[in-house]
């Protein structure tokens, strides 16, 4: 599939601010199933952009506005092509104990518990651990989590803990992913948090407003001892990832890949308005982004 993506963010401040420093992680990644054909960022006020790649391989766009201002507009446009992921590999639990798998998993095997001993977590661990294979556990995760927890905006906040999700039994995609990571890592499956976009238009619609989205990727061994592969799973939408998922980047958890993170100097409060528009393209013409 081919998509044009526009991510428009506007900040309004009720007094002058200065030294407004921001880091953007909004560029679609380039990998084996996805290609970013065009990407651009426009700012108002205009300032110089600085780019680098972070530890996890995500491109970061940084800028600083030193002069006084009361508004900031960040207009991001991208054109990206995706293709379906291959069938996930099916191997035994024994393969997770191979030293080469442990090395490939690295920090994505480290537990991130913040709900030790919580009865709901104990029950979820017992249920997901009963699957006959690592892939079976992954498939069970994206069915079990939306069955047990309601998707409800406002039930959690950006830095809510897993304990909070377990207590209120409701959350959003970010919370579902953090719980999925916790469960997978408990079972010895390396897993990472993924930030991106999901095209969710009804049949026949070409353009739709969406939110930034989150899912997880689990590292699964390959039969015969080949290099393990990352398999995407979306616990919010009960399935493996597909060509409608556009990845930006990954990390251990949300705080490694926030779309926008910034600070400023001043006594002003701010208001934020943000929107993401995804348009399905019928052409791979590079000029198509300008017409969307």
Residue, then its C-alpha position, 0 to 999 in steps of 0.5 A: x500500500x501507498x500512503x500520504x501522511x500529514x501530522x499537524x501540531x499547533x501549540x498556543x501559549x498565553x504569554x511569550x516563551x523563549x528557548x523552545x527546544x523540541x525533539x520529533x520522532x515522526x519519520x516513518x522507518x525504512x525496513x524490510x516491509x516499509x519504505x519512506x519515499x518522501x519526508x519533510x518538516x515545516x515550522x512556524x516560526x522557521x528555524x534550522x532543523x538538526x537530525x540524528x539517529x537515536x540508539x534504537x535507530x529512529x530518526x530524530x529531528x531537533x530544533x530550538x526557537x530562541x526568540x520570543x513567540x506565542x505560537x508554534x506550528x509543526x507540519x510534517x508530511x510523508x509518503x510511505x509504501x508498505x507491504x504485508x509481513x511474512x508468516x511468523x515462524x513457529x518454534x518451541x520454547x526451548x529455542x528461547x534458551x539458545x545463547x544466540x537468541x538471548x544475544x539478539x534479544x538484548x535489552x528487550x528481554x529485561x523485565x519492566x515490572x511495575x505491578x509485582x504480585x498483582x493478582x490480575x497480572x499473576x492470572x494473566x501470566x498463568x494463562x499466557x504461559x500455557x500456550x504450547x509455543x512462543x508464537x502461541x503466547x503472542x497470538x493469545x496476548x492480542x486476544x486476551x488483553x482486549x477481552x480483559x480490558x476496555x479501550x477507553x480514552x481518559x482512563x489512563x494518562x501518558x505515564x500510567x503504570x501497568x498497576x493502574x491499568x490492572x486496577x481500572x481495567x481500561x486504557x488505550x493502545x499504549x497501556x495495552x502494549x506495555x502490558x503485552x511487553x510485560x507478559x512477553x518478557x516474563x515468558x522469556x520472549x524479547x519484545x519492544x514498543x512500536x510507535x506509528x500510524x494505523x490506516x483505519x478508513x472504512x471500505x471505500x474511504x481514501x482519507x481519514x483522520x487517525x491518532x498516533x498508534x502503538x503496537x509491539x514486536x516480539x522476537x521469535x526464533x526461526x526453525x533450524x537456528x536461523x536469525x530470529x525475526x521481529x513479528x508485529x502484534x497489535x493487541x488493540x486490534x486483535x491481530x498481527x500487524x499488516x500493510x495498514x500499519x506504518x512504523x515510526x520507530x521502536x524502543x523498550x517502552x513509550x518514553x523511548x519513542x514519543x512523537x514530540x518531546x520538548x521544553x521551553x522557558x517562560x511562565x506561559x501555559x500552552x494549548x495543543x491541537x494535533x491531527x494526523x491525516x492518512x490518505x491511501x494513494x493509488x499511485x507511487x508518483x512522488x508528486x502525489x503527496x503534494x496533491x493529497 
